[in-house]
């Protein structure tokens, strides 16, 4: 059985958080706001206001004066301050544990998720012995989660947050097929029971944040990082699992500069040692965001992925890029074991108050000539264009997003599979990997405790026949079947995806809600057509992104 050392890292950070509770008190603020599209879009009116100069493209956010008022509004949604009964207050109003003193704060919650679902297109007769609440009736689709979250501050310089989830789930067929392919629950953790008819896994994050001065934040822990203003990111997204990280973020004038180190693993490549059982690699990320004006922002991104050792177990020597603070300088280091370098650019322009155009450009392999030329594999990369905002048509709390993403075949991959832009066999960018184009539209409206969201996706991509590499699967070594980068090459496939949810907020402090959801998915090509029509209902909680739209 493989040992999961990322769990040890999470436990280590949690211990650090507890130790910090006895630390010396100091004076600046750095409160962590868990990354969640459902939550973050509700800040659109504030962060995309033309009066704001907040840096919006590096997430998770730290709560500051720009977010405080809106955050307090969201956390007080539907709260009845006249409730005196302790039990009812904890269910509807408050954190389970909530301590506030002049020197420190601490909160904690139990997080439960129990949902039942059914796929009306599933004709399988395979028995599913899964009970979404641990007892009672079975369900072919459902989720049974027991979790927790703890967070708080020490003085005004330290904050911490940790969450953990123990899960059993029965997924739709298309999702289960992907889990069995990569041996991992997308964005979460190992499937501990691959032989069972349902999945069994855990998930944990832990963050310690220190702001010694107003201009600098230091974050240590196990978490995800997202770069961009979109629903997707082709540079760095929260699609993959949490990873151990050290992140430094500096704010000087109108410039925000982030430098981050991560320690990542791959569970499907041949092993050469017994330490943890998995192949390992390092990731170095730089991101600079410049607010040119209240409306215009420009960003510059650099990523460098280096294996701990090659396929023969030869360990990599010291590489100056591990501590290199300079953007775009990823050409140093041992030439015998080169890394995988990517460069990117971001842009945002607020065309109206509360509305912004945004985009990303990714360069992987790049040689002089026409970047958009598809006749060879010398130029690979991707492009994102989108618009998002709040209060569309003058309707308060009506948020919207429309987005286009495309990534050329063979982008992110490398001659050494371990150096691919992946974590646990999942892309660090868009969940579709490469060799795709997609269109996404999302509308969200909140009215009191009710929240309504609708989403439509269309994607076109090229799949591989047996023994082929047409450029979509970024975990494959860079050995192209075709010497072209035409999006959709290979088995041309269309994906149609629609999702709608209606939820009723019970307690905003930990996002406890009843949720009714529906998904329609159709994937078709010349070989096969796969359909899913799913309806689900249950109790949900926590702030985290769990993607099913791929």
C-alpha positions in Angstrom: 0.0 0.0 0.0 1.4 3.4 -1.0 2.1 5.9 1.8 0.6 9.3 1.3 3.2 11.8 2.6 1.0 14.7 1.7 -1.3 13.7 4.5 1.7 14.0 6.9 2.4 17.4 5.5 -1.2 18.4 6.2 -0.9 17.1 9.8 2.4 18.9 10.3 0.8 22.2 9.2 -2.1 21.7 11.5 0.3 21.2 14.5 2.0 24.4 13.5 -1.3 26.2 13.5 -2.0 25.0 17.0 1.4 26.0 18.3 0.9 29.5 16.8 -2.0 30.0 19.3 0.6 30.7 22.0 2.7 33.0 19.9 3.5 36.7 20.6 0.8 39.0 19.5 1.5 41.5 16.7 -0.2 44.0 14.3 -1.4 43.4 10.6 -4.1 41.2 9.1 -4.2 38.2 6.8 -7.5 36.2 7.1 -7.8 33.4 4.6 -10.9 33.1 2.4 -11.2 29.5 1.0 -11.3 29.4 -2.9 -14.8 28.7 -4.1 -16.4 29.9 -7.3 -19.8 29.8 -5.7 -18.6 32.1 -3.0 -16.2 34.3 -4.9 -18.6 35.4 -7.6 -20.7 37.1 -4.9 -17.8 39.6 -4.5 -18.0 40.6 -8.2 -19.7 44.0 -7.6 -16.9 45.0 -5.2 -13.8 43.6 -6.8 -14.7 44.6 -10.3 -15.9 48.1 -9.4 -14.1 50.8 -11.2 -13.4 52.4 -7.8 -11.4 49.3 -6.7 -7.8 48.6 -7.3 -7.8 45.2 -5.7 -5.7 42.5 -7.3 -8.3 40.0 -8.4 -6.3 37.3 -10.3 -4.4 35.5 -7.4 -6.6 33.3 -5.4 -7.4 32.3 -2.6 -8.0 35.8 -1.4 -6.9 37.3 2.0 -9.8 39.3 3.4 -8.9 43.0 3.4 -10.9 46.3 3.6 -12.2 45.8 0.0 -13.9 42.5 1.0 -14.8 43.1 4.6 -18.2 44.7 4.2 -19.5 42.2 1.6 -18.0 39.3 3.5 -19.8 40.3 6.7 -23.1 40.6 4.6 -22.7 37.1 3.3 -21.8 35.6 6.6 -24.9 37.3 8.2 -27.3 36.2 5.5 -30.6 35.1 7.1 -29.1 35.2 10.6 -31.7 35.9 13.3 -30.0 37.6 16.2 -33.0 37.2 18.4 -32.5 33.4 18.7 -31.7 32.4 22.3 -31.7 28.6 22.0 -28.1 27.4 21.8 -28.9 24.5 19.5 -30.9 26.6 17.0 -28.2 29.3 17.0 -25.5 26.7 16.1 -27.7 25.2 13.3 -28.8 28.5 11.7 -26.6 31.4 13.0 -23.2 30.6 14.2 -20.1 28.5 14.1 -20.2 25.4 16.3 -17.2 26.9 18.2 -16.7 30.6 18.0 -14.2 32.4 20.3 -13.3 36.0 19.9 -10.9 37.9 22.2 -8.7 41.0 21.7 -5.7 38.7 21.3 -7.0 35.8 19.1 -10.0 34.3 17.4 -10.9 30.7 16.8 -13.8 29.0 15.1 -14.7 25.4 14.2 -17.5 23.5 12.5 -18.6 20.0 11.7 -19.3 19.7 7.9 -21.8 17.2 6.6 -22.7 16.4 3.0 -25.4 13.8 2.3 -26.9 13.7 -1.2 -29.0 11.2 -3.2 -29.0 11.1 -7.0 -30.1 9.2 -10.0 -28.9 9.0 -13.6 -31.9 8.5 -15.9 -29.6 7.5 -18.8 -27.8 4.8 -16.7 -28.9 1.3 -17.9 -26.4 -0.6 -15.8 -27.6 -3.5 -13.7 -24.5 -3.5 -11.5 -25.5 -3.5 -7.9 -24.4 -0.4 -5.9 -24.3 -1.0 -2.2 -24.0 2.7 -1.2 -25.9 4.5 1.5 -25.6 8.3 1.3 -26.4 8.7 5.0 -24.6 5.6 6.2 -27.8 3.6 6.7 -31.2 3.3 5.1 -31.8 3.2 1.3 -29.2 2.7 -1.3 -28.5 5.2 -4.1 -26.7 4.7 -7.4 -25.4 8.3 -7.2 -24.7 10.0 -3.9 -22.2 11.4 -1.4 -21.7 10.8 2.3 -19.1 13.2 3.8 -18.1 13.8 7.4 -15.8 16.8 7.7 -14.5 19.7 9.8 -13.1 23.2 9.4 -11.1 25.2 11.9 -9.7 28.6 11.5 -8.8 31.8 13.4 -6.3 34.5 14.0 -3.5 35.3 16.5 -3.1 39.0 17.0 -3.2 40.7 13.6 -0.3 39.0 11.9 -1.2 35.3 12.0 -4.2 33.4 10.6 -4.7 29.7 10.0 -7.3 27.5 8.4 -7.6 23.7 8.0 -10.3 21.5 6.7 -10.7 17.7 6.4 -13.2 15.4 4.8 -13.8 11.6 5.0 -15.9 10.6 2.0 -17.8 7.7 0.4 -19.4 8.4 -2.9 -21.0 6.8 -5.9 -20.5 8.8 -9.0 -22.0 8.8 -12.5 -20.4 6.4 -15.0 -18.4 9.1 -16.9 -16.9 10.3 -13.6 -16.2 6.8 -12.3 -14.5 5.9 -15.5 -12.1 8.8 -15.1 -11.4 7.9 -11.5 -10.5 4.3 -12.5 -8.3 5.7 -15.3 -6.1 7.9 -13.1 -6.7 6.0 -9.8 -7.6 9.3 -8.1 -10.7 11.3 -7.2 -10.4 14.4 -9.3 -9.1 17.3 -7.3 -9.2 15.4 -4.0 -7.4 12.2 -3.0 -6.6 8.5 -3.6 -9.5 6.1 -4.2 -8.8 3.7 -1.2 -11.2 1.0 -2.4 -10.9 0.7 -6.2 -12.5 -2.8 -6.1 -15.7 -1.6 -4.5 -18.8 -0.3 -6.3 -18.4 3.1 -4.7 -15.4 5.3 -4.0 -13.8 5.8 -0.6 -11.4 8.7 0.0 -10.3 11.6 2.2 -9.3 15.2 1.6 -7.5 17.7 3.7 -6.1 21.3 3.5 -4.1 23.3 6.1 -2.8 26.8 5.8 -0.7 29.0 8.1 -0.6 32.7 7.0 1.8 35.3 8.4 1.8 39.0 7.4 4.9 40.5 9.1 4.3 43.8 7.4 1.5 45.1 5.3 3.4 44.6 2.1 4.3 40.9 2.6 2.4 37.7 3.2 3.9 34.3 3.8 1.7 31.2 3.5 2.8 27.7 4.3 0.6 24.6 4.1 -1.2 22.2 1.8 -3.7 23.9 -0.5 -4.6 24.9 -4.0 -3.7 28.1 -5.9 -5.7 29.7 -8.8 -4.4 32.3 -11.1 -6.8 34.3 -13.3 -10.2 36.0 -13.3 -12.1 33.2 -15.0 -14.0 30.1 -14.1 -11.1 28.1 -15.7 -7.4 28.9 -15.7 -5.1 27.7 -18.4 -2.1 28.9 -16.3 -2.7 27.4 -12.8 -6.1 26.2 -11.6 -7.6 24.4 -8.6 -8.5 21.4 -10.8 -5.9 19.2 -9.2 -5.5 18.1 -5.6 -4.0 20.2 -2.8 -0.2 20.2 -2.7 2.3 21.1 0.0 3.4 24.7 -0.7 5.3 27.8 0.4 3.9 31.0 -1.1 5.4 34.5 -0.7 3.2 37.4 -1.9 4.5 41.0 -1.9 2.4 44.1 -2.6 4.4 47.2 -3.5 2.5 50.2 -4.8 0.2 48.9 -7.7 2.2 45.7 -8.1 1.6 42.3 -6.6 4.3 39.7 -6.9 3.9 36.0 -6.0 6.6 33.3 -5.7 5.6 29.8 -4.8 7.2 26.4 -4.3 5.2 23.2 -4.4 6.1 19.5 -3.9 4.1 17.3 -6.2 3.6 13.6 -6.9 2.6 11.1 -9.6 1.0 7.8 -8.7 1.0 6.1 -12.1 4.6 6.3 -13.2 7.1 3.5 -12.5 8.7 3.8 -9.1 12.4 3.6 -8.3 12.5 4.0 -4.5 10.3 3.2 -1.5 10.0 6.7 -0.1 6.3 7.3 -0.2 5.9 5.0 -3.1 5.3 7.8 -5.6 7.4 9.6 -8.2 8.0 13.2 -7.1 8.7 16.6 -8.6 9.0 20.3 -7.6 7.1 23.2 -9.0 8.2 26.8 -8.9 5.7 29.5 -9.9 6.1 33.3 -10.3 3.2 35.7 -10.9 3.3 39.5 -11.2 0.1 41.5 -11.4 0.3 45.2 -12.2 -2.7 47.5 -11.8 -1.9 50.0 -14.5 -5.1 51.9 -13.5 -8.4 51.3 -11.7 -9.6 49.6 -14.9 -6.6 48.0 -16.5 -4.4 45.1 -15.0 -1.6 43.2 -16.7 0.0 40.0 -15.4 3.1 37.9 -16.1 3.4 34.3 -15.2 6.2 31.7 -15.2 6.1 28.0 -14.1 9.0 25.6 -13.9 8.4 21.9 -13.2 11.5 19.7 -12.3 11.6 16.0 -11.4 13.3 15.0 -8.2 15.0 12.2 -10.3 14.9 10.8 -13.8 13.4 7.5 -14.9 16.5 5.6 -13.8 16.5 7.1 -10.3 19.4 9.6 -10.9 18.6 12.4 -8.6 18.7 16.0 -9.9 21.5 18.2 -8.6 21.0 21.7 -7.2 19.0 24.0 -9.6 19.2 27.7 -9.2 15.6 28.0 -10.3 14.5 26.5 -7.0 15.3 29.9 -5.4 15.2 32.0 -8.5 13.0 35.1 -7.9 13.2 36.4 -11.5 10.4 36.0 -14.0 11.0 34.0 -17.2 14.5 32.9 -16.2 13.9 29.1 -16.3 16.8 28.2 -18.6 19.4 27.6 -15.8 20.1 24.4 -14.0 21.5 20.9 -14.9 21.3 20.5 -18.7 21.3 16.7 -18.2 17.9 16.8 -16.4 16.1 19.8 -17.9 12.8 21.0 -16.4 9.5 21.9 -18.1 9.0 25.7 -18.4 5.9 27.6 -19.2 5.3 31.3 -19.7 2.0 33.1 -19.5 0.3 36.5 -19.6 -3.0 37.8 -18.1 -5.0 40.9 -18.7 -8.2 42.5 -17.3 -10.0 45.6 -18.3 -13.2 46.9 -16.5 -15.3 47.9 -19.5 -18.2 49.0 -17.2 -18.5 49.4 -13.5 -18.8 45.9 -12.0 -17.9 44.2 -15.4 -14.6 43.2 -16.7 -13.1 41.6 -19.8 -10.2 39.2 -19.0 -7.9 36.9 -20.8 -4.8 34.7 -20.6 -2.1 33.7 -23.1 0.0 30.6 -22.4 3.3 29.8 -24.2 4.8 26.4 -23.8 7.0 25.5 -26.8 7.7 28.6 -28.7 9.8 29.3 -31.7 9.9 32.4 -33.8 7.2 32.4 -36.4 3.4 32.3 -36.4 2.2 31.1 -33.0 -1.1 30.2 -34.5 0.4 28.0 -37.1 -0.8 24.4 -36.7 1.5 22.6 -39.2 4.1 21.5 -36.6 4.6 21.0 -32.9 7.2 23.8 -32.4 4.6 26.2 -31.1 2.2 25.0 -28.3 0.1 27.0 -25.9 -3.3 28.3 -25.1 -5.7 31.2 -25.0 -8.5 32.4 -22.8 -11.0 35.2 -23.3 -13.9 36.1 -21.1 -16.2 38.6 -19.6 -17.7 38.6 -16.1 -19.5 40.9 -13.7 -22.4 41.6 -11.4 -25.8 43.2 -11.4 -26.3 42.6 -15.1 -29.4 44.4 -16.6 -29.5 46.4 -13.4 -30.6 43.3 -11.4 -28.8 43.3 -8.0 -27.0 40.0 -7.2 -27.3 38.7 -10.7 -23.7 37.6 -11.6 -22.6 36.3 -14.9 -19.6 34.9 -16.7 -19.0 34.0 -20.4 -15.7 32.4 -21.3 -13.8 30.8 -24.2 -10.7 28.6 -23.6 -8.5 26.8 -26.1 -5.3 24.8 -25.7 -3.3 23.4 -28.6 -2.3 19.7 -28.7 0.8 18.6 -26.7 0.8 21.7 -24.5 1.9 21.0 -20.9 3.5 17.6 -21.8 7.2 16.9 -21.7 9.7 14.3 -23.0 9.9 13.0 -19.4 6.3 12.2 -18.3 7.2 13.0 -14.7 7.9 16.6 -15.8 4.4 17.1 -17.3 2.3 20.0 -15.9 0.3 17.7 -13.7 -0.3 16.6 -10.1 -1.5 13.0 -9.4 -2.1 12.6 -13.2 -4.4 15.6 -13.3 -3.8 18.8 -15.4 -2.7 21.8 -13.4 -4.6 23.9 -15.9 -8.0 23.2 -17.5 -9.5 19.8 -16.6 -9.8 19.0 -20.3 -6.0 18.9 -20.6 -5.0 20.0 -24.1 -6.2 19.7 -27.7 -9.5 21.3 -26.9 -11.6 24.4 -27.2 -14.6 25.2 -24.9 -17.3 27.8 -24.3 -18.7 28.3 -20.8 -21.6 30.5 -19.6 -22.7 30.8 -16.0 -25.5 32.9 -14.4 -26.1 33.1 -10.7 -28.8 34.9 -8.8 -29.3 35.3 -5.1 -32.6 36.2 -3.4 -32.4 36.1 0.4 -31.5 32.6 1.4 -32.2 31.2 -2.1 -29.5 30.8 -4.6 -30.0 29.9 -8.3 -27.3 29.0 -10.8 -27.3 27.8 -14.4 -24.3 26.7 -16.4 -23.8 25.7 -20.1 -20.6 24.2 -21.6 -19.7 23.2 -25.1 -16.3 21.6 -25.8 -14.6 20.1 -28.9 -11.5 17.9 -28.4 -9.6 15.0 -30.0 -9.3 11.7 -28.2 -6.7 9.0 -28.8 -7.1 5.6 -30.4 -5.1 2.7 -28.8 -1.4 3.4 -29.1 -1.9 7.0 -30.2 -1.0 10.4 -28.7 -2.9 13.2 -30.4 -2.1 15.7 -27.7 -5.1 15.7 -25.3 -3.7 13.5 -22.5 -1.0 15.7 -20.9 0.4 12.8 -18.8 1.7 11.0 -21.9 5.4 11.6 -22.9 5.9 14.1 -25.7 6.0 11.6 -28.5 3.4 13.0 -31.0 1.4 10.7 -33.3 0.9 13.7 -35.6 3.3 16.5 -36.3 0.5 19.1 -36.1 -1.3 21.1 -33.4 -4.8 21.4 -34.9 -7.3 21.5 -32.1 -9.6 18.5 -32.3 -7.1 16.2 -34.1 -7.5 12.5 -33.4 -11.0 11.2 -32.7 -13.0 14.4 -33.0 -15.4 14.6 -30.0 -18.1 17.0 -28.9 -19.1 17.5 -25.3 -22.4 19.2 -24.3 -22.9 19.9 -20.6 -25.7 21.7 -18.7 -26.0 22.1 -15.0 -28.6 23.9 -12.8 -28.8 24.2 -9.0 -31.3 25.7 -6.6 -30.1 25.9 -3.0 -31.5 27.2 0.3 -29.0 28.5 2.8 -29.3 27.1 6.3 -26.2 28.5 7.9 -23.8 30.9 6.0 -20.9 30.5 8.4 -20.0 27.1 6.9 -22.2 27.2 3.7 -24.7 24.7 5.1 -27.5 24.4 2.5 -30.1 22.2 1.0 -29.4 21.8 -2.7 -31.4 20.5 -5.7 -29.3 19.9 -8.8 -29.6 18.6 -12.3 -26.9 17.7 -14.9 -27.2 16.8 -18.5 -24.0 15.6 -20.3 -23.6 14.2 -23.8 -20.2 13.2 -25.2 -20.3 12.0 -28.8 -17.9 11.0 -31.6 -17.9 8.7 -34.6 -17.3 5.7 -32.3 -19.7 6.1 -29.4 -22.2 8.4 -27.6 -22.3 8.6 -23.9 -25.3 10.4 -22.2 -26.0 11.3 -18.6 -29.1 12.9 -17.2 -28.7 13.3 -13.4 -30.9 14.8 -10.7 -29.7 15.0 -7.1 -30.8 16.4 -3.8 -29.4 16.7 -0.3 -27.5 18.6 2.4 -24.3 20.3 1.4 -21.7 22.3 3.3 -18.1 23.7 3.1 -16.4 26.1 0.7 -14.5 24.1 -2.0 -14.7 23.6 -5.8 -15.5 20.1 -7.0 -15.6 20.0 -10.8 -17.9 17.6 -12.7 -18.0 19.5 -16.0 -15.5 17.6 -18.1 
